Amino acid sequence: MFKNIQSSAADPIMSLMEAYLQDANPHKVNLGIGLYYDEWGNIPLMRAVQQAERRLLDAGQPHGYPPIEGSAPFAHQVQALLLGADTVGDSRHLATVQTVGGSGALKLAADFLSHYLSRREIWVSDPTWANHWAIFGGAGLRVNAYPYFDNDSGELRFAEMLETLGALPAGTVVLLHPCCHNPTGTDLSQAQWRATIEVMQQRRLLPLFDLAYQGFGGGLEEDGYALRETLKTDLDFLICNSFSKNVALYGQRLGALTVCCRNAADAANVKGALKTLIRRSYSCPPTHGSQIVETLLADPALRRMWQDELDAMRQRIRQMRLQLASGLERGGSTLDYRRIRDCHGMFSYTGLQPRQLDELRHRYAIYLVEPGRMCLPGLNPANIDYVTSAILDVTRSA
Ligand code: LMR
């Protein structure tokens, strides 16, 4: 029955992690997948999460079915986190559903755009997260790319980006990264966001924001800037967000899709459509992760604790950026160290060449995603000198 099924190409990010896990080199360093590791190289169990889980366990609740869209308090917390507690009023009408991670939110958005809005294409940044192509392409949309970043010069292609968006027909879906651009780590400034939003408003485009790293750029508030500016317009838009990274709940697969609509009737209909898509896909979401987030966001002390932990994570990444950049500068690397120093979030597009990446992987067991994306939280005090001298070595022999 299955003899005609072709072998599938491996996912570039997940397969790299598997290769890393199998590598026997004791000095190996994982700078591949977008995962936050602490200074000892471990995935953190945040203290605020631990305390929320303890409360849930003590409450001894049975594991009943949640509503198809997830719990109402969770949706409300998500809206306040994305758009600000004071901006979630009746001026705008929001439909929020819990999803299976940020990827699940994107897949649900893709199905919604295709089945309910008859959209046949989407525009993503060049470059973007590889799975954007897979998710939207897999849902039957043609994926096009607008200019975003020049990997040779390390510069944004902002003028070309605006020009491309400015020529799109009304109603075209445009995917944007509000913060911590994946894979380049290079974000728009606030002035560039305002210019982009103005073009989208003039052209009546349909923005879809993928917010997977809220809190890792400038902070929780700062990273919502593009969303809050768009909220001031009369545009309808979609937000996919994830709690994998900022609550370190990777395996709980927790995210949300929020659709900002013009009026209450639209929002109710959109929510109904999303519920239909969820019910006929996986019926309803898992509850453990959303109960953790609901608990920690509702309690001021736990929320503070979580925010402080998240701030410390962001600052640790910054520290690693500065340390690696100055090591490369001092060592006279041919690599432009500013591409590491000046980026935001977990990633930098380093500008390392394929041969150098290959040497890093096979001589030093240092793993980066092609074509040179480095995930900075993989660095820590125990491995940063090793990584610095390995990069100096492979870039010296360039
Ligand atoms: C990444 O870009 O590495 C992360 O978003 C993890 C993933 O699922 O690819």
Boltz pocket constraint, residues with backbone or C-beta under 6 A from the ligand:
constraints:
  - pocket:
      binder: B
      contacts: [[A, 13], [A, 14], [A, 32], [A, 33], [A, 34], [A, 35], [A, 129], [A, 131], [A, 182], [A, 212]]
      max_distance: 6.0
